[in-house]
Amino acid sequence: MPIKFRVDGTDTYKNYYPLYNYVPNGELVVGYIKTEDLSQFKRATVKYDHIGTITKSHKFKPAHKKLDM
């Protein structure tokens, strides 16, 4: 779901989508992109090394699941 941000120095608001990115040290970096700019990008294939959720405070909470066979 997009987030509305005010354009600097104006009373205009634009929709942005959050971009979550993990850097090599495991830190979560959040950036934003305008919805009108999304068409410039192709969908990426993603490999997840860590499975979990992102909390409301933008922290990563790992999912600890075990599979017994």
CHARMM-style PDB file with segment names, atoms N, HN, CA, C and O in Angstrom:
ATOM      1  N   MET     1       0.842  -1.167   0.000  1.00  0.00      PROA
ATOM      2  CA  MET     1       0.000   0.000   0.000  1.00  0.00      PROA
ATOM      3  C   MET     1       0.897   1.243   0.000  1.00  0.00      PROA
ATOM      4  O   MET     1       1.855   1.309   0.770  1.00  0.00      PROA
ATOM      5  N   PRO     2       0.603   2.209  -0.838  1.00  0.00      PROA
ATOM      6  CA  PRO     2       1.457   3.401  -0.905  1.00  0.00      PROA
ATOM      7  C   PRO     2       1.322   4.296   0.322  1.00  0.00      PROA
ATOM      8  O   PRO     2       0.333   4.247   1.053  1.00  0.00      PROA
ATOM      9  N   ILE     3       2.349   5.113   0.520  1.00  0.00      PROA
ATOM     10  HN  ILE     3       3.152   5.153  -0.073  1.00  0.00      PROA
ATOM     11  CA  ILE     3       2.388   6.092   1.606  1.00  0.00      PROA
ATOM     12  C   ILE     3       2.411   7.468   0.962  1.00  0.00      PROA
ATOM     13  O   ILE     3       3.127   7.674  -0.018  1.00  0.00      PROA
ATOM     14  N   LYS     4       1.646   8.411   1.489  1.00  0.00      PROA
ATOM     15  HN  LYS     4       1.065   8.244   2.285  1.00  0.00      PROA
ATOM     16  CA  LYS     4       1.628   9.763   0.935  1.00  0.00      PROA
ATOM     17  C   LYS     4       2.684  10.627   1.616  1.00  0.00      PROA
ATOM     18  O   LYS     4       2.752  10.693   2.843  1.00  0.00      PROA
ATOM     19  N   PHE     5       3.509  11.292   0.799  1.00  0.00      PROA
ATOM     20  HN  PHE     5       3.454  11.239  -0.198  1.00  0.00      PROA
ATOM     21  CA  PHE     5       4.506  12.237   1.293  1.00  0.00      PROA
ATOM     22  C   PHE     5       4.266  13.589   0.639  1.00  0.00      PROA
ATOM     23  O   PHE     5       3.863  13.665  -0.521  1.00  0.00      PROA
ATOM     24  N   ARG     6       4.513  14.644   1.383  1.00  0.00      PROA
ATOM     25  HN  ARG     6       4.840  14.582   2.326  1.00  0.00      PROA
ATOM     26  CA  ARG     6       4.395  15.989   0.824  1.00  0.00      PROA
ATOM     27  C   ARG     6       5.642  16.314   0.016  1.00  0.00      PROA
ATOM     28  O   ARG     6       6.763  16.069   0.462  1.00  0.00      PROA
ATOM     29  N   VAL     7       5.439  16.869  -1.177  1.00  0.00      PROA
ATOM     30  HN  VAL     7       4.529  17.068  -1.539  1.00  0.00      PROA
ATOM     31  CA  VAL     7       6.556  17.277  -2.023  1.00  0.00      PROA
ATOM     32  C   VAL     7       7.181  18.520  -1.395  1.00  0.00      PROA
ATOM     33  O   VAL     7       6.470  19.453  -1.023  1.00  0.00      PROA
ATOM     34  N   ASP     8       8.506  18.535  -1.276  1.00  0.00      PROA
ATOM     35  HN  ASP     8       9.083  17.777  -1.579  1.00  0.00      PROA
ATOM     36  CA  ASP     8       9.223  19.626  -0.612  1.00  0.00      PROA
ATOM     37  C   ASP     8       8.780  21.002  -1.090  1.00  0.00      PROA
ATOM     38  O   ASP     8       8.735  21.271  -2.290  1.00  0.00      PROA
ATOM     39  N   GLY     9       8.454  21.863  -0.140  1.00  0.00      PROA
ATOM     40  HN  GLY     9       8.490  21.644   0.835  1.00  0.00      PROA
ATOM     41  CA  GLY     9       8.135  23.263  -0.432  1.00  0.00      PROA
ATOM     42  C   GLY     9       6.801  23.492  -1.100  1.00  0.00      PROA
ATOM     43  O   GLY     9       6.536  24.599  -1.570  1.00  0.00      PROA
ATOM     44  N   THR    10       5.942  22.471  -1.159  1.00  0.00      PROA
ATOM     45  HN  THR    10       6.157  21.572  -0.777  1.00  0.00      PROA
ATOM     46  CA  THR    10       4.631  22.638  -1.804  1.00  0.00      PROA
ATOM     47  C   THR    10       3.538  22.055  -0.927  1.00  0.00      PROA
ATOM     48  O   THR    10       3.813  21.459   0.115  1.00  0.00      PROA
ATOM     49  N   ASP    11       2.310  22.229  -1.352  1.00  0.00      PROA
ATOM     50  HN  ASP    11       2.087  22.713  -2.198  1.00  0.00      PROA
ATOM     51  CA  ASP    11       1.180  21.586  -0.678  1.00  0.00      PROA
ATOM     52  C   ASP    11       0.697  20.379  -1.487  1.00  0.00      PROA
ATOM     53  O   ASP    11      -0.443  19.940  -1.335  1.00  0.00      PROA
ATOM     54  N   THR    12       1.562  19.851  -2.337  1.00  0.00      PROA
ATOM     55  HN  THR    12       2.488  20.208  -2.461  1.00  0.00      PROA
ATOM     56  CA  THR    12       1.235  18.700  -3.174  1.00  0.00      PROA
ATOM     57  C   THR    12       1.714  17.427  -2.488  1.00  0.00      PROA
ATOM     58  O   THR    12       2.806  17.388  -1.922  1.00  0.00      PROA
ATOM     59  N   TYR    13       0.889  16.390  -2.544  1.00  0.00      PROA
ATOM     60  HN  TYR    13       0.002  16.421  -3.004  1.00  0.00      PROA
ATOM     61  CA  TYR    13       1.246  15.094  -1.973  1.00  0.00      PROA
ATOM     62  C   TYR    13       1.350  14.067  -3.085  1.00  0.00      PROA
ATOM     63  O   TYR    13       0.561  14.089  -4.029  1.00  0.00      PROA
ATOM     64  N   LYS    14       2.330  13.159  -2.979  1.00  0.00      PROA
ATOM     65  HN  LYS    14       2.971  13.142  -2.212  1.00  0.00      PROA
ATOM     66  CA  LYS    14       2.501  12.090  -3.963  1.00  0.00      PROA
ATOM     67  C   LYS    14       2.584  10.757  -3.232  1.00  0.00      PROA
ATOM     68  O   LYS    14       3.006  10.681  -2.079  1.00  0.00      PROA
ATOM     69  N   ASN    15       2.170   9.714  -3.936  1.00  0.00      PROA
ATOM     70  HN  ASN    15       1.827   9.776  -4.873  1.00  0.00      PROA
ATOM     71  CA  ASN    15       2.229   8.364  -3.378  1.00  0.00      PROA
ATOM     72  C   ASN    15       3.605   7.752  -3.594  1.00  0.00      PROA
ATOM     73  O   ASN    15       4.180   7.854  -4.677  1.00  0.00      PROA
ATOM     74  N   TYR    16       4.123   7.118  -2.554  1.00  0.00      PROA
ATOM     75  HN  TYR    16       3.656   7.036  -1.673  1.00  0.00      PROA
ATOM     76  CA  TYR    16       5.406   6.424  -2.607  1.00  0.00      PROA
ATOM     77  C   TYR    16       5.230   5.016  -2.052  1.00  0.00      PROA
ATOM     78  O   TYR    16       4.389   4.779  -1.185  1.00  0.00      PROA
ATOM     79  N   TYR    17       6.028   4.091  -2.558  1.00  0.00      PROA
ATOM     80  HN  TYR    17       6.711   4.284  -3.262  1.00  0.00      PROA
ATOM     81  CA  TYR    17       6.054   2.736  -2.022  1.00  0.00      PROA
ATOM     82  C   TYR    17       7.360   2.540  -1.262  1.00  0.00      PROA
ATOM     83  O   TYR    17       8.415   2.984  -1.717  1.00  0.00      PROA
ATOM     84  N   PRO    18       7.298   1.874  -0.098  1.00  0.00      PROA
ATOM     85  CA  PRO    18       8.537   1.592   0.626  1.00  0.00      PROA
ATOM     86  C   PRO    18       9.318   0.481  -0.058  1.00  0.00      PROA
ATOM     87  O   PRO    18       8.734  -0.475  -0.569  1.00  0.00      PROA
ATOM     88  N   LEU    19      10.633   0.610  -0.066  1.00  0.00      PROA
ATOM     89  HN  LEU    19      11.107   1.387   0.349  1.00  0.00      PROA
ATOM     90  CA  LEU    19      11.536  -0.416  -0.591  1.00  0.00      PROA
ATOM     91  C   LEU    19      12.399  -0.893   0.562  1.00  0.00      PROA
ATOM     92  O   LEU    19      13.138  -0.109   1.157  1.00  0.00      PROA
ATOM     93  N   TYR    20      12.307  -2.170   0.876  1.00  0.00      PROA
ATOM     94  HN  TYR    20      11.706  -2.807   0.392  1.00  0.00      PROA
ATOM     95  CA  TYR    20      13.088  -2.744   1.966  1.00  0.00      PROA
ATOM     96  C   TYR    20      14.287  -3.461   1.381  1.00  0.00      PROA
ATOM     97  O   TYR    20      14.148  -4.245   0.442  1.00  0.00      PROA
ATOM     98  N   ASN    21      15.463  -3.199   1.926  1.00  0.00      PROA
ATOM     99  HN  ASN    21      15.577  -2.562   2.689  1.00  0.00      PROA
ATOM    100  CA  ASN    21      16.695  -3.780   1.407  1.00  0.00      PROA
ATOM    101  C   ASN    21      17.606  -4.133   2.574  1.00  0.00      PROA
ATOM    102  O   ASN    21      17.820  -3.327   3.480  1.00  0.00      PROA
ATOM    103  N   TYR    22      18.135  -5.342   2.538  1.00  0.00      PROA
ATOM    104  HN  TYR    22      17.961  -5.997   1.802  1.00  0.00      PROA
ATOM    105  CA  TYR    22      19.097  -5.744   3.561  1.00  0.00      PROA
ATOM    106  C   TYR    22      20.506  -5.553   3.025  1.00  0.00      PROA
ATOM    107  O   TYR    22      20.826  -6.009   1.927  1.00  0.00      PROA
ATOM    108  N   VAL    23      21.338  -4.886   3.791  1.00  0.00      PROA
ATOM    109  HN  VAL    23      21.078  -4.515   4.682  1.00  0.00      PROA
ATOM    110  CA  VAL    23      22.740  -4.712   3.420  1.00  0.00      PROA
ATOM    111  C   VAL    23      23.523  -5.910   3.956  1.00  0.00      PROA
ATOM    112  O   VAL    23      23.022  -6.625   4.824  1.00  0.00      PROA
ATOM    113  N   PRO    24      24.740  -6.145   3.460  1.00  0.00      PROA
ATOM    114  CA  PRO    24      25.485  -7.353   3.852  1.00  0.00      PROA
ATOM    115  C   PRO    24      25.634  -7.574   5.351  1.00  0.00      PROA
ATOM    116  O   PRO    24      25.729  -8.724   5.782  1.00  0.00      PROA
ATOM    117  N   ASN    25      25.658  -6.526   6.159  1.00  0.00      PROA
ATOM    118  HN  ASN    25      25.581  -5.592   5.809  1.00  0.00      PROA
ATOM    119  CA  ASN    25      25.800  -6.735   7.608  1.00  0.00      PROA
ATOM    120  C   ASN    25      24.469  -7.117   8.264  1.00  0.00      PROA
ATOM    121  O   ASN    25      24.414  -7.297   9.481  1.00  0.00      PROA
ATOM    122  N   GLY    26      23.385  -7.243   7.467  1.00  0.00      PROA
ATOM    123  HN  GLY    26      23.429  -7.097   6.478  1.00  0.00      PROA
ATOM    124  CA  GLY    26      22.086  -7.665   7.989  1.00  0.00      PROA
ATOM    125  C   GLY    26      21.180  -6.528   8.376  1.00  0.00      PROA
ATOM    126  O   GLY    26      20.045  -6.768   8.787  1.00  0.00      PROA
ATOM    127  N   GLU    27      21.641  -5.282   8.260  1.00  0.00      PROA
ATOM    128  HN  GLU    27      22.563  -5.087   7.927  1.00  0.00      PROA
ATOM    129  CA  GLU    27      20.822  -4.131   8.613  1.00  0.00      PROA
ATOM    130  C   GLU    27      19.745  -3.901   7.552  1.00  0.00      PROA
ATOM    131  O   GLU    27      20.004  -4.031   6.355  1.00  0.00      PROA
ATOM    132  N   LEU    28      18.544  -3.562   7.998  1.00  0.00      PROA
ATOM    133  HN  LEU    28      18.334  -3.457   8.969  1.00  0.00      PROA
ATOM    134  CA  LEU    28      17.434  -3.279   7.093  1.00  0.00      PROA
ATOM    135  C   LEU    28      17.431  -1.793   6.743  1.00  0.00      PROA
ATOM    136  O   LEU    28      17.362  -0.940   7.628  1.00  0.00      PROA
ATOM    137  N   VAL    29      17.506  -1.491   5.448  1.00  0.00      PROA
ATOM    138  HN  VAL    29      17.562  -2.185   4.730  1.00  0.00      PROA
ATOM    139  CA  VAL    29      17.483  -0.109   4.970  1.00  0.00      PROA
ATOM    140  C   VAL    29      16.154   0.109   4.260  1.00  0.00      PROA
ATOM    141  O   VAL    29      15.755  -0.713   3.435  1.00  0.00      PROA
ATOM    142  N   VAL    30      15.466   1.200   4.567  1.00  0.00      PROA
ATOM    143  HN  VAL    30      15.790   1.868   5.237  1.00  0.00      PROA
ATOM    144  CA  VAL    30      14.188   1.499   3.942  1.00  0.00      PROA
ATOM    145  C   VAL    30      14.343   2.738   3.067  1.00  0.00      PROA
ATOM    146  O   VAL    30      14.832   3.774   3.520  1.00  0.00      PROA
ATOM    147  N   GLY    31      13.925   2.622   1.820  1.00  0.00      PROA
ATOM    148  HN  GLY    31      13.528   1.781   1.452  1.00  0.00      PROA
ATOM    149  CA  GLY    31      13.893   3.752   0.897  1.00  0.00      PROA
ATOM    150  C   GLY    31      12.494   3.845   0.324  1.00  0.00      PROA
ATOM    151  O   GLY    31      11.656   2.987   0.601  1.00  0.00      PROA
ATOM    152  N   TYR    32      12.227   4.858  -0.461  1.00  0.00      PROA
ATOM    153  HN  TYR    32      12.908   5.556  -0.687  1.00  0.00      PROA
ATOM    154  CA  TYR    32      10.891   5.041  -1.034  1.00  0.00      PROA
ATOM    155  C   TYR    32      11.004   5.399  -2.497  1.00  0.00      PROA
ATOM    156  O   TYR    32      11.957   6.063  -2.905  1.00  0.00      PROA
ATOM    157  N   ILE    33      10.024   4.958  -3.307  1.00  0.00      PROA
ATOM    158  HN  ILE    33       9.249   4.418  -2.976  1.00  0.00      PROA
ATOM    159  CA  ILE    33       9.985   5.268  -4.728  1.00  0.00      PROA
ATOM    160  C   ILE    33       8.588   5.763  -5.086  1.00  0.00      PROA
ATOM    161  O   ILE    33       7.590   5.242  -4.588  1.00  0.00      PROA
ATOM    162  N   LYS    34       8.524   6.775  -5.954  1.00  0.00      PROA
ATOM    163  HN  LYS    34       9.334   7.198  -6.359  1.00  0.00      PROA
ATOM    164  CA  LYS    34       7.227   7.299  -6.397  1.00  0.00      PROA
ATOM    165  C   LYS    34       6.489   6.221  -7.183  1.00  0.00      PROA
ATOM    166  O   LYS    34       7.100   5.482  -7.955  1.00  0.00      PROA
ATOM    167  N   THR    35       5.181   6.133  -6.986  1.00  0.00      PROA
ATOM    168  HN  THR    35       4.684   6.733  -6.358  1.00  0.00      PROA
ATOM    169  CA  THR    35       4.404   5.133  -7.712  1.00  0.00      PROA
ATOM    170  C   THR    35       4.498   5.356  -9.217  1.00  0.00      PROA
ATOM    171  O   THR    35       4.465   4.393  -9.982  1.00  0.00      PROA
ATOM    172  N   GLU    36       4.614   6.600  -9.652  1.00  0.00      PROA
ATOM    173  HN  GLU    36       4.641   7.383  -9.030  1.00  0.00      PROA
ATOM    174  CA  GLU    36       4.702   6.871 -11.088  1.00  0.00      PROA
ATOM    175  C   GLU    36       6.020   6.386 -11.687  1.00  0.00      PROA
ATOM    176  O   GLU    36       6.122   6.239 -12.905  1.00  0.00      PROA
ATOM    177  N   ASP    37       7.031   6.135 -10.854  1.00  0.00      PROA
ATOM    178  HN  ASP    37       6.949   6.255  -9.865  1.00  0.00      PROA
ATOM    179  CA  ASP    37       8.326   5.657 -11.341  1.00  0.00      PROA
ATOM    180  C   ASP    37       8.433   4.129 -11.368  1.00  0.00      PROA
ATOM    181  O   ASP    37       9.409   3.591 -11.890  1.00  0.00      PROA
ATOM    182  N   LEU    38       7.442   3.430 -10.814  1.00  0.00      PROA
ATOM    183  HN  LEU    38       6.650   3.868 -10.390  1.00  0.00      PROA
ATOM    184  CA  LEU    38       7.506   1.967 -10.749  1.00  0.00      PROA
ATOM    185  C   LEU    38       7.557   1.329 -12.128  1.00  0.00      PROA
ATOM    186  O   LEU    38       8.157   0.266 -12.287  1.00  0.00      PROA
ATOM    187  N   SER    39       6.947   1.948 -13.126  1.00  0.00      PROA
ATOM    188  HN  SER    39       6.460   2.811 -12.997  1.00  0.00      PROA
ATOM    189  CA  SER    39       6.899   1.358 -14.466  1.00  0.00      PROA
ATOM    190  C   SER    39       8.284   1.272 -15.117  1.00  0.00      PROA
ATOM    191  O   SER    39       8.444   0.575 -16.119  1.00  0.00      PROA
ATOM    192  N   GLN    40       9.277   1.961 -14.572  1.00  0.00      PROA
ATOM    193  HN  GLN    40       9.147   2.527 -13.758  1.00  0.00      PROA
ATOM    194  CA  GLN    40      10.632   1.921 -15.120  1.00  0.00      PROA
ATOM    195  C   GLN    40      11.385   0.647 -14.737  1.00  0.00      PROA
ATOM    196  O   GLN    40      12.445   0.363 -15.295  1.00  0.00      PROA
ATOM    197  N   PHE    41      10.852  -0.108 -13.804  1.00  0.00      PROA
ATOM    198  HN  PHE    41       9.991   0.123 -13.351  1.00  0.00      PROA
ATOM    199  CA  PHE    41      11.557  -1.264 -13.266  1.00  0.00      PROA
ATOM    200  C   PHE    41      10.897  -2.568 -13.679  1.00  0.00      PROA
ATOM    201  O   PHE    41       9.690  -2.627 -13.910  1.00  0.00      PROA
ATOM    202  N   LYS    42      11.717  -3.618 -13.768  1.00  0.00      PROA
ATOM    203  HN  LYS    42      12.698  -3.571 -13.580  1.00  0.00      PROA
ATOM    204  CA  LYS    42      11.224  -4.968 -14.014  1.00  0.00      PROA
ATOM    205  C   LYS    42      11.167  -5.699 -12.685  1.00  0.00      PROA
ATOM    206  O   LYS    42      11.924  -5.393 -11.764  1.00  0.00      PROA
ATOM    207  N   ARG    43      10.261  -6.669 -12.591  1.00  0.00      PROA
ATOM    208  HN  ARG    43       9.645  -6.918 -13.339  1.00  0.00      PROA
ATOM    209  CA  ARG    43      10.210  -7.483 -11.381  1.00  0.00      PROA
ATOM    210  C   ARG    43      11.497  -8.292 -11.252  1.00  0.00      PROA
ATOM    211  O   ARG    43      12.021  -8.816 -12.236  1.00  0.00      PROA
ATOM    212  N   ALA    44      11.986  -8.380 -10.044  1.00  0.00      PROA
ATOM    213  HN  ALA    44      11.561  -7.954  -9.245  1.00  0.00      PROA
ATOM    214  CA  ALA    44      13.231  -9.107  -9.785  1.00  0.00      PROA
ATOM    215  C   ALA    44      12.926 -10.501  -9.251  1.00  0.00      PROA
ATOM    216  O   ALA    44      11.884 -10.738  -8.639  1.00  0.00      PROA
ATOM    217  N   THR    45      13.845 -11.402  -9.494  1.00  0.00      PROA
ATOM    218  HN  THR    45      14.691 -11.209  -9.992  1.00  0.00      PROA
ATOM    219  CA  THR    45      13.790 -12.714  -8.869  1.00  0.00      PROA
ATOM    220  C   THR    45      14.547 -12.585  -7.554  1.00  0.00      PROA
ATOM    221  O   THR    45      15.678 -12.102  -7.523  1.00  0.00      PROA
ATOM    222  N   VAL    46      13.925 -13.012  -6.490  1.00  0.00      PROA
ATOM    223  HN  VAL    46      13.005 -13.404  -6.515  1.00  0.00      PROA
ATOM    224  CA  VAL    46      14.497 -12.800  -5.167  1.00  0.00      PROA
ATOM    225  C   VAL    46      14.795 -14.137  -4.498  1.00  0.00      PROA
ATOM    226  O   VAL    46      13.989 -15.066  -4.540  1.00  0.00      PROA
ATOM    227  N   LYS    47      15.972 -14.212  -3.880  1.00  0.00      PROA
ATOM    228  HN  LYS    47      16.627 -13.457  -3.846  1.00  0.00      PROA
ATOM    229  CA  LYS    47      16.328 -15.364  -3.059  1.00  0.00      PROA
ATOM    230  C   LYS    47      16.337 -14.894  -1.610  1.00  0.00      PROA
ATOM    231  O   LYS    47      17.048 -13.953  -1.257  1.00  0.00      PROA
ATOM    232  N   TYR    48      15.546 -15.554  -0.779  1.00  0.00      PROA
ATOM    233  HN  TYR    48      14.968 -16.319  -1.066  1.00  0.00      PROA
ATOM    234  CA  TYR    48      15.473 -15.175   0.627  1.00  0.00      PROA
ATOM    235  C   TYR    48      16.361 -16.084   1.457  1.00  0.00      PROA
ATOM    236  O   TYR    48      16.175 -17.301   1.476  1.00  0.00      PROA
ATOM    237  N   ASP    49      17.330 -15.485   2.146  1.00  0.00      PROA
ATOM    238  HN  ASP    49      17.481 -14.497   2.130  1.00  0.00      PROA
ATOM    239  CA  ASP    49      18.178 -16.241   3.060  1.00  0.00      PROA
ATOM    240  C   ASP    49      17.571 -16.276   4.459  1.00  0.00      PROA
ATOM    241  O   ASP    49      17.843 -17.185   5.244  1.00  0.00      PROA
ATOM    242  N   HSD    50      16.751 -15.284   4.757  1.00  0.00      PROA
ATOM    243  HN  HSD    50      16.529 -14.546   4.120  1.00  0.00      PROA
ATOM    244  CA  HSD    50      16.123 -15.192   6.071  1.00  0.00      PROA
ATOM    245  C   HSD    50      14.622 -15.019   5.877  1.00  0.00      PROA
ATOM    246  O   HSD    50      14.185 -14.128   5.149  1.00  0.00      PROA
ATOM    247  N   ILE    51      13.835 -15.867   6.526  1.00  0.00      PROA
ATOM    248  HN  ILE    51      14.190 -16.591   7.117  1.00  0.00      PROA
ATOM    249  CA  ILE    51      12.387 -15.791   6.433  1.00  0.00      PROA
ATOM    250  C   ILE    51      11.871 -15.171   7.724  1.00  0.00      PROA
ATOM    251  O   ILE    51      12.306 -15.536   8.816  1.00  0.00      PROA
ATOM    252  N   GLY    52      10.940 -14.232   7.592  1.00  0.00      PROA
ATOM    253  HN  GLY    52      10.587 -13.935   6.705  1.00  0.00      PROA
ATOM    254  CA  GLY    52      10.368 -13.595   8.767  1.00  0.00      PROA
ATOM    255  C   GLY    52       9.419 -12.486   8.357  1.00  0.00      PROA
ATOM    256  O   GLY    52       8.939 -12.453   7.223  1.00  0.00      PROA
ATOM    257  N   THR    53       9.157 -11.595   9.268  1.00  0.00      PROA
ATOM    258  HN  THR    53       9.546 -11.622  10.188  1.00  0.00      PROA
ATOM    259  CA  THR    53       8.257 -10.476   9.009  1.00  0.00      PROA
ATOM    260  C   THR    53       8.942  -9.165   9.375  1.00  0.00      PROA
ATOM    261  O   THR    53       9.926  -9.148  10.114  1.00  0.00      PROA
ATOM    262  N   ILE    54       8.409  -8.078   8.849  1.00  0.00      PROA
ATOM    263  HN  ILE    54       7.609  -8.092   8.249  1.00  0.00      PROA
ATOM    264  CA  ILE    54       8.883  -6.744   9.199  1.00  0.00      PROA
ATOM    265  C   ILE    54       7.817  -6.113  10.083  1.00  0.00      PROA
ATOM    266  O   ILE    54       6.657  -6.013   9.685  1.00  0.00      PROA
ATOM    267  N   THR    55       8.200  -5.693  11.265  1.00  0.00      PROA
ATOM    268  HN  THR    55       9.143  -5.774  11.589  1.00  0.00      PROA
ATOM    269  CA  THR    55       7.255  -5.137  12.231  1.00  0.00      PROA
ATOM    270  C   THR    55       6.890  -3.705  11.878  1.00  0.00      PROA
ATOM    271  O   THR    55       7.483  -3.110  10.978  1.00  0.00      PROA
ATOM    272  N   LYS    56       5.913  -3.154  12.586  1.00  0.00      PROA
ATOM    273  HN  LYS    56       5.431  -3.637  13.317  1.00  0.00      PROA
ATOM    274  CA  LYS    56       5.489  -1.768  12.356  1.00  0.00      PROA
ATOM    275  C   LYS    56       6.621  -0.776  12.578  1.00  0.00      PROA
ATOM    276  O   LYS    56       6.619   0.304  11.988  1.00  0.00      PROA
ATOM    277  N   SER    57       7.581  -1.122  13.414  1.00  0.00      PROA
ATOM    278  HN  SER    57       7.583  -2.000  13.894  1.00  0.00      PROA
ATOM    279  CA  SER    57       8.725  -0.243  13.670  1.00  0.00      PROA
ATOM    280  C   SER    57       9.863  -0.504  12.677  1.00  0.00      PROA
ATOM    281  O   SER    57      10.992  -0.059  12.887  1.00  0.00      PROA
ATOM    282  N   HSD    58       9.554  -1.231  11.591  1.00  0.00      PROA
ATOM    283  HN  HSD    58       8.638  -1.592  11.420  1.00  0.00      PROA
ATOM    284  CA  HSD    58      10.511  -1.525  10.508  1.00  0.00      PROA
ATOM    285  C   HSD    58      11.678  -2.389  10.967  1.00  0.00      PROA
ATOM    286  O   HSD    58      12.781  -2.285  10.431  1.00  0.00      PROA
ATOM    287  N   LYS    59      11.435  -3.239  11.956  1.00  0.00      PROA
ATOM    288  HN  LYS    59      10.538  -3.323  12.392  1.00  0.00      PROA
ATOM    289  CA  LYS    59      12.468  -4.180  12.402  1.00  0.00      PROA
ATOM    290  C   LYS    59      12.134  -5.564  11.863  1.00  0.00      PROA
ATOM    291  O   LYS    59      10.963  -5.910  11.708  1.00  0.00      PROA
ATOM    292  N   PHE    60      13.153  -6.343  11.582  1.00  0.00      PROA
ATOM    293  HN  PHE    60      14.104  -6.062  11.708  1.00  0.00      PROA
ATOM    294  CA  PHE    60      12.968  -7.693  11.070  1.00  0.00      PROA
ATOM    295  C   PHE    60      12.806  -8.663  12.220  1.00  0.00      PROA
ATOM    296  O   PHE    60      13.609  -8.668  13.153  1.00  0.00      PROA
ATOM    297  N   LYS    61      11.760  -9.492  12.157  1.00  0.00      PROA
ATOM    298  HN  LYS    61      11.108  -9.488  11.399  1.00  0.00      PROA
ATOM    299  CA  LYS    61      11.521 -10.513  13.171  1.00  0.00      PROA
ATOM    300  C   LYS    61      11.606 -11.871  12.468  1.00  0.00      PROA
ATOM    301  O   LYS    61      10.715 -12.219  11.693  1.00  0.00      PROA
ATOM    302  N   PRO    62      12.671 -12.643  12.731  1.00  0.00      PROA
ATOM    303  CA  PRO    62      12.830 -13.919  12.028  1.00  0.00      PROA
ATOM    304  C   PRO    62      11.769 -14.931  12.436  1.00  0.00      PROA
ATOM    305  O   PRO    62      11.298 -14.942  13.573  1.00  0.00      PROA
ATOM    306  N   ALA    63      11.410 -15.776  11.488  1.00  0.00      PROA
ATOM    307  HN  ALA    63      11.793 -15.767  10.564  1.00  0.00      PROA
ATOM    308  CA  ALA    63      10.471 -16.850  11.759  1.00  0.00      PROA
ATOM    309  C   ALA    63      11.292 -18.097  12.083  1.00  0.00      PROA
ATOM    310  O   ALA    63      12.091 -18.543  11.260  1.00  0.00      PROA
ATOM    311  N   HSD    64      11.104 -18.647  13.247  1.00  0.00      PROA
ATOM    312  HN  HSD    64      10.455 -18.284  13.915  1.00  0.00      PROA
ATOM    313  CA  HSD    64      11.832 -19.845  13.664  1.00  0.00      PROA
ATOM    314  C   HSD    64      10.893 -21.022  13.545  1.00  0.00      PROA
ATOM    315  O   HSD    64      10.096 -21.294  14.443  1.00  0.00      PROA
ATOM    316  N   LYS    65      10.994 -21.708  12.443  1.00  0.00      PROA
ATOM    317  HN  LYS    65      11.641 -21.487  11.713  1.00  0.00      PROA
ATOM    318  CA  LYS    65      10.125 -22.871  12.230  1.00  0.00      PROA
ATOM    319  C   LYS    65      10.993 -24.107  12.099  1.00  0.00      PROA
ATOM    320  O   LYS    65      12.070 -24.071  11.505  1.00  0.00      PROA
ATOM    321  N   LYS    66      10.509 -25.190  12.658  1.00  0.00      PROA
ATOM    322  HN  LYS    66       9.634 -25.219  13.140  1.00  0.00      PROA
ATOM    323  CA  LYS    66      11.234 -26.443  12.582  1.00  0.00      PROA
ATOM    324  C   LYS    66      10.346 -27.457  11.869  1.00  0.00      PROA
ATOM    325  O   LYS    66       9.127 -27.465  12.036  1.00  0.00      PROA
ATOM    326  N   LEU    67      10.971 -28.295  11.088  1.00  0.00      PROA
ATOM    327  HN  LEU    67      11.961 -28.288  10.953  1.00  0.00      PROA
ATOM    328  CA  LEU    67      10.268 -29.336  10.378  1.00  0.00      PROA
ATOM    329  C   LEU    67      10.775 -30.683  10.884  1.00  0.00      PROA
ATOM    330  O   LEU    67      11.943 -31.025  10.699  1.00  0.00      PROA
ATOM    331  N   ASP    68       9.896 -31.436  11.518  1.00  0.00      PROA
ATOM    332  HN  ASP    68       8.947 -31.158  11.668  1.00  0.00      PROA
ATOM    333  CA  ASP    68      10.262 -32.762  12.025  1.00  0.00      PROA
ATOM    334  C   ASP    68       9.853 -33.814  11.007  1.00  0.00      PROA
ATOM    335  O   ASP    68       8.725 -33.815  10.513  1.00  0.00      PROA
ATOM    336  N   MET    69      10.790 -34.715  10.699  1.00  0.00      PROA
ATOM    337  HN  MET    69      11.706 -34.715  11.101  1.00  0.00      PROA
ATOM    338  CA  MET    69      10.488 -35.781   9.731  1.00  0.00      PROA
ATOM    339  C   MET    69      10.676 -37.132  10.375  1.00  0.00      PROA
ATOM    340  OT1 MET    69      10.472 -38.158   9.727  1.00  0.00      PROA
TER     341      MET     69
END
